[in-house]
Amino acid sequence: MAIVMPVLMLCWGYAIWGFIKTGRLNDEIKYLDQMEYAKLLTNASTKD
């Protein structure tokens, strides 16, 4: 039991960290997509 509990807590911590990191990556990808879209709109409006 003394070995199992720390290993379980380590696994839970790693899983929670992974979920948080994945969420941040998704937010960053959405932001970069929005920036790219805004750049495309700016370039399209300057060509006219």
C-alpha positions in Angstrom: 0.0 0.0 0.0 2.9 2.3 0.7 4.1 1.9 -2.8 0.7 1.8 -4.6 -0.6 5.2 -3.3 2.4 7.3 -4.4 2.4 5.7 -7.8 -1.4 6.3 -8.1 -1.0 9.9 -7.1 1.8 10.4 -9.6 -0.3 8.9 -12.4 -3.3 11.2 -11.4 -1.0 14.2 -11.4 0.4 13.4 -14.8 -3.1 12.8 -16.2 -4.3 16.2 -14.9 -1.2 17.9 -16.2 -1.8 16.3 -19.6 -5.4 17.5 -19.7 -4.4 21.1 -18.8 -1.6 21.1 -21.4 -3.9 19.8 -24.1 -6.5 22.5 -23.3 -3.9 25.2 -23.5 -2.7 23.9 -26.8 -6.2 23.9 -28.2 -6.6 27.5 -27.1 -3.3 28.4 -28.7 -4.3 26.7 -32.0 -7.6 28.5 -32.1 -5.9 31.9 -31.5 -3.3 31.2 -34.2 -6.1 30.3 -36.6 -7.9 33.5 -35.8 -4.8 35.5 -36.4 -4.2 33.8 -39.8 -7.8 34.4 -40.8 -7.5 38.1 -39.9 -4.2 38.3 -41.9 -6.0 36.8 -44.9 -8.8 39.3 -44.7 -6.4 42.1 -44.4 -4.5 40.9 -47.5 -7.7 40.4 -49.4 -9.0 43.9 -48.6 -5.7 45.6 -49.6 -5.6 43.9 -53.0 -8.9 45.5 -54.1 
